[in-house]
Amino acid sequence: MTSPTAWPGARSLLVAGGGIPGLALALALKQAHGPALVVTVCDPGLAAGGARQRGRAYAVAAGARRMLERLGIWARLDGAAQPIHDMAISDSRLSDPVRPVFLTFAQDREGADPFAHMVEAEPLVEALLASAREAGVDLDPSGVARARPERGAMRVALADGRILTASLVVAADGARSRLREAAGIGWVGWSYPQSGIVATIGHARAHEGRAYEHFLPGGPFAILPLTDGGRLGHRSSIVWTERAADVPALLGGDPDEVLAEIERRFTLELGELSLEDGPSAHPLAFGLARGFRAERLALLGDAAHVIHPIAGQGLNLGLADAASLAEAVSDALRLGMDPGGEDVLRAYERSRRFETLTMAAATDGLNRLFSNDVLPVRLIRDLGLGLVDRMPALKRFFIGEAAGLRGGQPRLLRGEAL
């Protein structure tokens, strides 16, 4: 049997999974505590320099942006972040000649911070990896095979046969988390009869920082502005929800036929279109862990929750997890407490459960409300959108919620140091 690897010091953290929330957590804690805390991220994808996610882009809310600024990530993006200045929401059928806008969201005042930015996955992951290396995070290109508590620590077996020990293991290994299952943490979830299609679209006219959400019978079709580039000079990301049964026919043709289907939904308001990257389709699901912790184990990101992309909040939830867990662990370390102790993990779970459950229920309800063509339901929802559009205070509330700027947020989401 391989002897456990001796790690310096009595405080160590191992993150299983090299996605954005896991890397952000590792970086935040290493920056805050330096050599006093050994931090390792284990993921086979690190052998290739991290996950490659061509065609993927994320809406980074204002709170998450403040966290990335505090970690020094935002400055590394070097103009790769496109601010979203406003959003227009319509509700129609594909055959409708006009798509009336029922609701718009815009910045409250001139010079105000955008409520979100669009950032492509690759530059964001690359910035996190570079910062993690510089901070001294150990990036280990091996997967975690299993982990179990043993004599006040976690004994972690890696896929290559090595054995490590850690004060705390963070399961950031995705929706099908093996660590969550091995710990016996229950999962409530179901599959939607929908797929999410992502692609990067080029267009001839400037988007001017405006995002669109077209609610169509098959599901929402979001157009999200990206930084300029591509063959036509301007680009946007689409997140297209469609009935799973219809996806093979929609995406199975040649590129011109696929682009024609996108044009039907995108419309030609931004001029000529081109397909820059993608499309790729992914099954959509709902999932929520019954608990966010076990003995010396914390769940993070998709290992704890999977929500519908209708509100673009998946990454922001994961970064909020990272901010909350980093704060709980950091506070424990400064008080001389065990960073993997039950009190620490209970505080983390308590800080995240309500927000996560609320967001999961909201996105599920919105998808069910808008992904249908029942006339009475359409009339009621359009009336509701119109009423919200005429109530500035309510619109400001929704913008604040989407931007992650409400009170009681972890320090990192307020742009403060741990």
C-alpha positions in Angstrom: 0.0 0.0 0.0 1.3 3.5 -0.8 2.3 5.5 2.2 0.3 8.7 2.7 2.1 11.8 1.4 3.4 14.0 4.2 2.1 17.6 3.8 3.7 20.4 5.7 1.7 21.9 8.5 -1.6 20.7 10.0 -3.9 22.7 7.7 -4.6 21.5 4.2 -7.4 21.7 1.7 -8.0 19.5 -1.4 -10.4 20.6 -4.1 -11.6 17.7 -6.4 -12.4 19.4 -9.7 -10.7 22.1 -11.6 -13.7 24.1 -12.8 -14.2 27.8 -12.2 -15.8 27.7 -8.7 -13.2 25.2 -7.4 -10.3 27.2 -8.8 -11.7 30.5 -7.4 -12.0 28.9 -3.9 -8.5 27.5 -4.0 -7.1 30.8 -5.1 -9.0 32.9 -2.5 -7.8 30.7 0.4 -4.2 30.5 -0.8 -4.0 34.3 -1.4 -5.4 34.9 2.1 -3.2 32.4 4.0 -0.1 31.6 2.0 2.2 28.9 3.3 0.0 28.4 6.4 -2.5 26.5 4.3 -1.6 23.8 1.7 -4.1 24.0 -1.2 -4.3 21.4 -3.9 -6.7 21.1 -6.9 -7.0 17.7 -8.5 -8.4 17.2 -11.9 -7.3 15.2 -14.9 -8.2 18.1 -17.2 -5.3 20.1 -15.7 -2.9 17.9 -17.8 -4.1 19.8 -20.8 -3.9 23.2 -19.1 -7.5 23.1 -17.8 -10.9 22.6 -19.2 -11.4 23.7 -22.8 -14.9 25.1 -23.3 -15.0 26.6 -26.8 -18.3 28.3 -27.5 -19.2 28.6 -23.8 -19.6 32.0 -22.2 -21.0 33.1 -18.9 -23.0 36.0 -17.5 -20.9 37.2 -14.6 -23.1 39.2 -12.2 -21.8 42.3 -10.5 -21.2 40.5 -7.2 -19.2 37.8 -8.8 -17.3 40.4 -10.7 -16.3 42.1 -7.5 -15.0 38.7 -6.2 -12.9 38.2 -9.4 -11.6 41.8 -9.1 -10.5 41.1 -5.5 -8.8 37.9 -6.6 -6.9 39.8 -9.3 -8.6 37.8 -12.1 -10.6 40.7 -13.7 -7.4 42.6 -14.6 -6.0 39.5 -16.4 -9.0 39.2 -18.7 -7.5 42.1 -20.8 -10.7 43.4 -22.4 -12.4 40.0 -22.7 -15.4 41.0 -20.6 -18.3 42.6 -22.4 -20.7 44.7 -20.1 -24.4 44.1 -20.4 -26.0 47.6 -20.2 -29.6 46.5 -20.7 -31.9 43.6 -21.5 -35.1 43.3 -23.6 -37.6 40.5 -23.0 -40.2 39.4 -25.6 -42.7 36.6 -25.7 -43.9 35.3 -29.0 -44.2 32.4 -31.5 -41.8 31.8 -34.3 -44.4 32.6 -36.8 -45.3 36.0 -35.3 -44.2 38.8 -37.7 -43.4 41.1 -34.8 -41.9 40.3 -31.4 -43.2 42.9 -29.0 -40.9 43.7 -26.0 -42.8 43.4 -22.8 -40.0 44.2 -20.3 -36.7 45.9 -20.4 -34.0 46.2 -17.7 -31.4 49.0 -17.9 -28.8 50.7 -15.7 -30.4 53.1 -13.2 -28.1 56.0 -14.0 -25.3 57.2 -16.3 -22.0 55.8 -15.2 -23.5 53.1 -13.0 -21.7 49.7 -13.0 -23.2 47.2 -15.4 -25.3 44.6 -13.6 -23.5 41.8 -15.5 -20.6 41.1 -17.9 -20.3 38.4 -20.5 -17.0 36.5 -20.3 -16.0 33.6 -22.5 -15.0 30.4 -20.6 -11.5 30.0 -22.0 -9.9 33.3 -20.9 -11.6 33.1 -17.5 -10.2 29.6 -16.9 -6.8 30.5 -18.1 -6.7 33.6 -15.8 -7.7 31.5 -12.8 -5.1 28.8 -13.6 -2.3 31.4 -14.0 -3.2 33.2 -10.8 -3.4 29.9 -8.9 0.0 28.8 -10.0 1.5 32.2 -9.0 -0.2 32.0 -5.6 1.3 28.5 -4.9 -1.8 26.3 -5.4 -0.7 22.8 -6.3 -2.4 21.9 -9.6 -2.4 18.1 -9.7 -3.5 16.5 -13.0 -4.9 13.4 -11.3 -8.4 12.6 -10.4 -9.7 11.7 -7.0 -10.7 8.1 -6.8 -12.1 8.1 -3.3 -11.9 9.9 0.0 -12.8 8.9 3.5 -12.4 10.5 7.0 -9.7 8.9 9.1 -8.3 10.1 12.4 -9.2 13.7 12.2 -8.4 14.2 8.5 -9.5 13.0 5.0 -7.6 10.2 3.4 -7.7 10.8 -0.3 -6.8 8.1 -2.9 -5.9 9.6 -6.3 -6.4 7.8 -9.6 -2.7 7.3 -10.0 -2.4 5.4 -6.7 -1.0 8.2 -4.5 -2.6 8.8 -1.1 -2.9 12.3 0.2 -4.4 13.6 3.5 -6.4 16.8 3.9 -8.1 18.7 6.7 -11.0 19.3 4.3 -12.0 17.9 0.9 -14.2 20.0 -1.4 -16.3 18.1 -3.9 -16.3 20.3 -7.0 -16.6 17.3 -9.3 -19.8 18.1 -11.1 -23.4 17.1 -11.1 -22.6 13.4 -11.0 -20.2 13.8 -8.1 -18.7 10.5 -7.1 -17.6 12.1 -3.8 -21.2 13.2 -3.0 -22.5 9.7 -3.7 -19.8 8.0 -1.7 -20.6 10.2 1.3 -24.3 9.2 1.1 -25.6 12.7 0.5 -29.0 12.4 -1.2 -29.9 14.1 -4.5 -33.3 15.4 -5.6 -33.5 15.9 -9.3 -35.1 15.3 -12.7 -34.3 15.7 -16.4 -36.1 18.4 -18.4 -37.5 17.3 -21.8 -35.2 20.1 -23.2 -31.7 20.6 -24.4 -29.6 23.7 -24.1 -27.8 24.7 -27.3 -24.9 27.1 -27.1 -23.0 28.8 -30.0 -21.1 32.0 -30.8 -22.8 34.1 -33.5 -21.2 36.8 -35.7 -23.3 39.7 -36.8 -22.8 42.8 -38.9 -24.3 45.4 -36.6 -23.1 46.3 -33.1 -25.1 45.0 -30.2 -24.3 48.1 -28.0 -24.2 45.9 -24.9 -27.9 44.9 -25.1 -29.0 41.3 -24.3 -32.2 39.8 -25.6 -34.4 37.0 -24.1 -37.0 35.7 -26.5 -39.5 33.4 -24.8 -40.6 30.9 -27.5 -42.9 27.8 -27.1 -39.9 25.5 -27.2 -38.0 27.5 -24.5 -36.1 30.7 -24.1 -33.7 31.9 -26.8 -31.1 34.3 -25.2 -28.8 36.5 -27.2 -25.9 37.7 -25.0 -23.4 40.3 -26.2 -19.7 39.4 -26.5 -16.6 41.5 -27.2 -16.1 42.5 -30.9 -14.4 40.1 -33.3 -15.1 37.4 -35.8 -15.7 37.6 -39.5 -18.4 40.2 -39.4 -16.9 42.3 -36.7 -19.4 41.8 -33.9 -20.3 38.7 -31.8 -22.9 37.4 -29.4 -23.4 34.1 -27.5 -26.7 32.3 -27.8 -28.2 30.0 -25.2 -31.1 28.3 -27.0 -33.4 26.0 -25.1 -35.3 23.7 -27.3 -37.4 20.5 -26.9 -34.9 17.6 -26.8 -36.9 15.6 -29.4 -36.5 18.4 -31.9 -32.8 19.0 -31.5 -31.6 16.3 -34.0 -33.7 17.8 -36.8 -32.7 21.4 -35.9 -28.9 20.7 -35.8 -28.6 17.7 -38.1 -28.5 19.7 -41.4 -25.6 21.3 -43.1 -24.2 24.6 -41.6 -26.4 26.8 -43.8 -29.5 25.0 -42.6 -28.5 25.3 -39.0 -27.8 29.0 -39.4 -31.2 29.4 -41.0 -32.8 27.9 -37.9 -30.8 30.3 -35.7 -31.8 33.2 -37.9 -35.5 32.4 -37.4 -35.1 32.9 -33.7 -32.3 35.5 -33.7 -34.0 37.7 -36.3 -31.9 40.0 -38.5 -32.1 43.0 -36.3 -28.3 42.9 -36.0 -27.8 42.4 -39.7 -26.1 39.5 -41.5 -25.3 36.5 -39.3 -22.5 33.9 -39.3 -21.8 30.8 -37.2 -18.5 31.4 -35.4 -18.4 28.5 -33.0 -20.7 25.6 -32.3 -23.5 24.8 -31.9 -23.4 22.1 -29.3 -26.4 20.7 -27.4 -26.5 19.6 -23.8 -29.3 17.9 -21.9 -30.9 20.1 -19.2 -31.7 18.9 -15.7 -32.6 20.1 -12.2 -30.8 18.8 -9.2 -30.3 19.8 -5.6 -28.3 18.0 -2.9 -30.2 17.2 0.3 -27.2 18.5 2.2 -24.1 20.5 1.3 -21.7 18.7 3.7 -20.6 15.4 5.3 -17.7 14.7 7.6 -14.8 16.8 6.4 -16.5 17.2 3.0 -18.1 20.2 1.4 -20.1 20.3 -1.9 -19.4 23.1 -4.3 -21.0 24.3 -7.5 -22.7 21.6 -9.7 -22.0 18.9 -7.1 -24.4 20.8 -4.8 -27.0 22.2 -7.3 -27.9 22.2 -11.0 -30.4 24.7 -12.3 -32.0 25.6 -15.6 -30.0 28.2 -17.6 -33.1 30.5 -18.1 -31.6 33.2 -15.7 -28.0 32.6 -16.5 -27.2 32.2 -12.8 -25.4 28.8 -12.7 -21.8 30.1 -12.5 -22.8 32.9 -10.1 -24.3 30.4 -7.7 -21.1 28.4 -7.9 -18.9 31.5 -7.2 -21.2 32.4 -4.3 -20.6 28.9 -2.9 -16.8 29.5 -3.2 -17.1 32.9 -1.5 -19.1 31.5 1.4 -16.9 28.5 1.9 -13.7 30.5 1.7 -15.1 32.9 4.3 -16.0 30.1 6.7 -12.7 28.3 6.3 -10.7 31.5 6.6 -12.4 32.7 9.7 -11.8 29.3 11.3 -8.1 29.4 10.4 -7.7 32.9 11.9 -9.3 31.7 15.2 -7.0 28.6 15.3 -9.9 26.2 14.6 -10.0 23.1 12.4 -10.9 24.3 8.9 -12.7 21.0 8.2 -14.6 20.9 11.5 -18.3 20.4 11.8 -19.0 23.9 12.9 -17.3 25.4 9.9 -19.2 23.1 7.4 -22.5 23.7 9.2 -22.0 27.5 8.8 -21.2 27.1 5.1 -24.3 24.9 4.5 -26.5 27.4 6.5 -25.2 30.3 4.4 -26.0 28.6 1.0 -29.1 26.4 1.4 -31.8 29.1 1.3 -30.4 31.1 -1.6 -29.7 28.0 -3.6 -33.2 26.5 -3.0 -34.8 29.9 -3.9 -32.9 30.2 -7.1 -33.5 26.6 -8.1 -37.2 26.9 -7.5 -37.4 30.3 -9.3 -35.6 29.0 -12.5 -37.7 25.9 -12.6 -40.9 27.9 -12.2 -39.9 30.4 -14.9 -39.0 27.6 -17.3 -42.4 25.9 -16.8 -44.2 29.2 -17.1 -42.6 30.4 -20.3 -41.8 27.1 -22.2 -45.3 26.5 -23.4 -47.9 27.9 -25.9 -51.0 27.7 -23.8 -52.9 30.9 -24.7 -54.4 31.8 -21.2 -50.9 31.3 -19.6 -49.3 33.5 -22.3 -51.9 36.2 -21.6 -51.2 36.1 -17.9 -47.4 36.1 -18.1 -47.4 38.9 -20.7 -49.6 41.0 -18.4 -47.2 40.3 -15.5 -44.2 41.3 -17.6 -45.9 44.5 -18.6 -46.8 45.3 -15.0 -43.2 44.8 -13.9 -42.0 47.1 -16.7 -44.2 49.9 -15.3 -42.9 49.5 -11.7 -39.4 51.0 -11.4 -38.9 50.0 -7.8 -39.7 46.3 -8.6 -37.4 46.4 -11.6 -34.6 47.7 -9.4 -35.2 44.9 -7.0 -35.0 42.2 -9.7 -31.8 43.8 -11.1 -30.3 43.8 -7.6 -31.1 40.2 -7.1 -29.8 39.2 -10.5 -26.6 41.2 -9.9 -26.0 39.6 -6.5 -25.9 43.0 -4.8 -28.4 42.4 -2.0 -27.3 42.6 1.7 -25.8 39.8 3.7 -23.4 38.6 0.9 -20.0 37.1 1.7 -17.1 39.5 1.9 -15.6 38.5 -1.4 -18.9 39.2 -3.2 -18.8 42.7 -1.7 -15.3 43.1 -3.1 -13.7 42.9 0.4 -10.7 40.8 1.5 -11.3 37.5 3.4 
